[in-house]
Amino acid sequence: MNDYEPKIVAFCCEYCAYTAADTAGSARMEYPSTVRIIHLLSTGKVDTLHLLRAFEKGVDAAFVAG
């Protein structure tokens, strides 16, 4: 179980969380390769079905960041 790396998907708002993640990347900060960032115009565009589909596809965690 020590090799377990959870698959995480992050739904990020363009003007808040995505900008923060982009800035962190520009500063050469690292995050695990198992984290996938989905760039959204607004967190209001996230539907419950998007989150459920992510779990159907096998992610271990999903969150919306605004």
C-alpha distances in whole Angstrom, upper triangle without the diagonal:
4,5,5,9,11,15,17,21,24,27,30,33,35,37,35,31,31,34,32,29,32,33,30,29,33,32,29,27,23,21,17,18,16,19,22,25,28,31,34,37,37,34,37,36,33,33,31,30,29,26,26,26,23,21,22,21,18,17,15,17,21,24,27,29,33
4,6,8,11,15,17,21,24,27,29,33,35,36,34,30,30,33,30,27,30,31,28,27,31,30,27,24,21,18,15,17,15,18,21,24,27,31,33,37,36,34,37,36,33,34,32,32,30,27,27,27,24,22,24,23,19,18,16,18,22,24,27,28,32
4,6,10,13,16,19,22,26,27,31,33,35,33,29,29,31,29,26,28,29,26,25,29,28,25,23,19,17,13,14,13,16,19,22,25,28,31,35,35,33,35,35,31,32,31,30,28,25,26,25,22,21,22,20,17,16,15,17,20,23,26,27,31
4,6,10,13,16,19,23,25,28,30,32,30,26,26,29,27,24,26,28,25,24,28,28,25,22,19,16,12,13,11,14,17,20,23,26,29,32,32,29,32,31,28,29,27,27,25,22,22,22,19,17,19,17,14,13,11,14,17,20,23,24,28
4,7,9,13,16,19,21,25,27,29,27,23,23,25,23,20,23,25,21,21,25,24,22,19,15,12,9,9,7,10,13,16,19,22,25,29,28,26,29,28,25,26,25,24,22,20,20,20,16,15,18,16,13,11,9,11,14,17,20,21,25
4,6,10,13,16,19,22,24,27,24,21,21,24,22,19,22,24,21,21,25,25,22,20,16,13,10,10,7,8,11,14,17,20,22,26,26,23,26,25,22,23,21,21,19,16,17,17,13,12,15,13,10,7,6,7,11,13,17,18,22
4,7,10,13,16,20,22,24,22,19,18,22,20,17,20,22,20,19,23,24,22,19,16,12,9,9,5,6,8,11,13,17,19,23,23,21,23,22,19,20,19,18,16,13,14,14,10,10,12,10,8,5,5,7,9,12,15,17,20
4,7,10,13,16,18,21,19,15,15,18,17,15,17,20,18,17,21,22,20,18,15,11,9,9,6,5,6,9,11,14,16,20,19,17,20,19,16,17,16,16,14,11,13,13,9,10,13,11,9,6,6,5,6,8,11,13,16
4,7,9,13,15,18,16,13,13,16,16,13,16,18,17,17,20,22,20,18,16,12,11,11,8,6,5,6,7,11,13,16,16,14,17,16,13,14,14,14,11,9,12,11,8,9,12,11,10,7,8,6,5,7,9,11,14
4,6,10,12,14,13,9,9,13,13,10,13,16,15,15,18,20,19,17,15,12,12,12,11,7,6,5,6,9,10,13,13,11,14,13,11,13,14,14,11,10,13,13,10,12,15,14,14,11,11,9,6,5,6,7,10
4,7,10,12,11,9,9,12,13,11,14,16,16,17,20,21,21,19,18,15,16,16,14,11,9,6,5,6,7,10,9,7,11,10,8,11,12,13,9,9,13,13,10,13,16,15,16,13,14,11,8,6,5,6,8
4,6,9,8,5,5,9,9,9,11,13,14,14,17,19,19,17,17,15,16,16,16,12,10,7,6,5,6,8,8,7,10,10,10,13,15,16,13,13,16,16,14,17,20,19,19,16,17,14,11,9,6,5,6
4,6,6,5,6,8,10,10,12,14,15,16,18,20,21,19,20,18,20,20,19,16,14,10,9,6,5,6,5,5,9,9,10,13,16,17,14,15,19,19,17,20,22,22,23,20,21,18,14,11,8,6,5
4,6,7,5,6,9,10,10,12,14,15,16,18,20,19,19,19,21,20,21,17,15,11,10,6,6,5,6,9,11,11,13,16,19,20,17,18,22,21,20,23,25,24,25,22,23,20,17,15,12,10,8
4,7,7,6,8,11,11,12,14,16,16,18,20,19,21,20,22,23,23,19,18,14,13,10,9,8,8,10,12,13,15,19,21,23,20,20,24,24,23,25,28,27,28,25,26,23,19,16,13,11,8
4,6,5,6,9,10,11,12,14,16,17,19,17,19,18,20,21,21,18,16,13,13,11,10,10,9,10,13,14,15,18,20,22,20,19,23,24,22,24,27,26,26,23,24,20,17,14,11,8,5
4,5,5,6,9,10,10,12,14,15,17,15,15,14,17,18,18,14,13,10,10,9,10,11,10,10,13,14,14,18,19,21,18,17,21,21,19,21,24,23,23,20,20,17,14,11,9,6,5
4,5,5,6,8,10,10,12,14,15,14,15,14,16,16,17,13,12,8,8,6,8,10,10,11,14,14,14,18,20,21,17,18,21,21,18,21,24,22,23,20,21,18,15,13,11,8,8
4,5,5,6,9,10,10,12,14,14,15,15,18,18,19,16,15,11,12,10,11,11,12,13,17,17,17,21,23,24,21,21,25,25,22,25,28,26,26,23,24,21,19,16,14,11,10
4,5,5,6,9,10,11,12,11,13,13,16,17,18,15,15,12,13,12,13,14,14,15,18,19,19,22,24,25,22,21,25,25,22,25,28,26,26,23,23,20,18,15,14,10,10
4,5,5,6,9,10,11,9,10,10,13,13,15,11,11,9,11,10,13,15,15,15,19,19,18,22,23,24,21,20,23,23,20,22,25,23,23,20,20,18,16,14,13,11,11
4,5,5,6,9,10,10,11,12,15,15,17,14,13,10,12,11,13,14,16,17,20,20,20,24,25,26,22,22,26,25,22,25,27,25,25,22,23,21,19,17,16,14,14
4,5,5,6,9,9,11,13,16,17,19,16,16,14,16,14,16,17,18,19,22,23,23,26,28,29,26,25,29,28,25,28,31,29,28,25,26,23,21,19,18,15,15
4,5,5,6,5,8,9,13,14,17,14,15,13,16,15,18,19,20,20,24,24,23,27,28,29,25,25,28,28,24,26,29,27,27,23,23,21,20,18,18,15,16
4,5,5,5,7,9,12,13,15,13,13,12,15,14,18,19,21,21,25,24,24,27,28,29,25,25,28,27,24,26,29,26,26,23,23,21,20,19,19,17,18
4,5,8,10,13,16,16,19,17,17,15,18,16,19,20,22,23,26,26,26,30,31,32,28,28,31,30,27,30,32,30,29,26,27,25,24,23,22,19,20
4,6,9,12,16,17,20,18,18,17,20,19,22,23,24,25,28,28,28,32,33,34,30,29,33,32,29,31,34,31,30,27,28,26,25,23,23,20,21
4,6,10,13,14,17,16,17,16,19,19,22,24,25,26,29,29,28,32,33,33,30,29,32,31,28,30,32,29,29,26,26,24,24,23,23,21,22
4,7,10,12,15,14,15,15,18,19,22,24,24,24,28,28,27,30,30,31,28,27,30,29,26,27,30,28,26,23,23,21,21,20,21,18,20
4,7,9,12,11,13,13,17,18,21,24,24,24,27,27,26,29,29,29,26,25,27,27,23,24,27,25,23,20,20,19,19,19,20,18,20
4,6,8,7,10,11,15,16,19,22,23,22,25,25,23,26,26,26,23,21,24,23,20,21,24,21,20,17,16,15,15,15,17,16,18
4,5,6,9,11,15,17,20,24,24,23,26,26,23,25,25,25,22,20,22,22,18,19,21,19,17,14,14,13,14,15,18,17,20
4,5,8,10,14,16,20,23,24,23,26,25,23,25,25,24,21,20,22,20,17,18,20,17,16,13,14,14,15,16,18,18,21
4,6,10,13,16,19,23,23,21,25,23,21,22,22,21,18,17,18,17,14,14,17,14,12,10,10,11,12,14,16,17,20
4,7,10,13,16,19,19,18,21,20,18,20,20,20,16,15,17,16,12,14,16,14,13,10,10,9,10,11,13,13,17
4,7,10,13,16,17,16,19,18,15,18,18,17,14,13,16,14,11,13,15,13,13,10,12,11,9,11,12,13,16
4,6,9,13,14,13,16,15,13,16,17,17,13,13,16,15,12,15,17,15,15,12,14,12,10,10,10,10,12
4,6,10,11,11,14,12,10,13,15,15,11,11,15,13,11,14,16,14,16,13,15,13,10,10,9,10,12
4,7,9,10,12,11,11,14,16,16,13,14,17,16,14,18,20,18,19,17,19,17,14,12,11,10,11
4,5,7,9,7,8,12,14,15,12,13,17,16,15,18,20,19,21,18,20,18,14,13,10,10,10
4,7,9,7,10,13,16,17,15,16,20,19,18,22,23,23,24,22,24,21,18,16,12,12,10
4,5,6,8,11,14,16,14,15,18,19,18,21,23,23,24,22,23,20,16,14,10,10,8
4,5,6,9,11,14,12,12,16,16,16,18,21,21,22,19,20,17,13,10,7,7,6
4,5,8,11,13,12,13,16,17,17,19,21,22,24,21,22,19,16,13,10,11,9
4,6,10,11,10,12,14,15,15,18,19,20,22,20,22,19,15,13,10,12,11
4,7,8,6,8,11,12,12,14,16,17,18,16,18,15,12,10,8,10,11
4,5,5,7,9,10,11,13,15,16,18,17,18,16,13,12,10,13,14
4,5,5,6,9,10,11,12,14,16,15,16,14,11,11,11,14,16
4,5,5,6,8,10,10,12,14,14,16,15,12,13,13,16,18
4,6,5,6,9,10,11,13,12,14,13,10,11,10,14,16
4,5,5,7,9,10,11,10,11,9,7,8,9,13,15
4,5,5,6,9,10,10,11,11,9,11,13,16,19
4,5,5,6,9,9,12,12,10,13,14,17,20
4,5,5,7,6,9,9,7,10,12,15,18
4,5,5,5,7,8,8,11,14,17,20
4,5,8,10,11,11,15,17,20,23
4,6,10,11,11,15,17,20,23
4,6,9,10,14,17,20,23
4,6,7,11,14,17,20
4,7,11,14,17,20
4,7,11,13,17
4,7,10,13
4,6,10
4,7
4
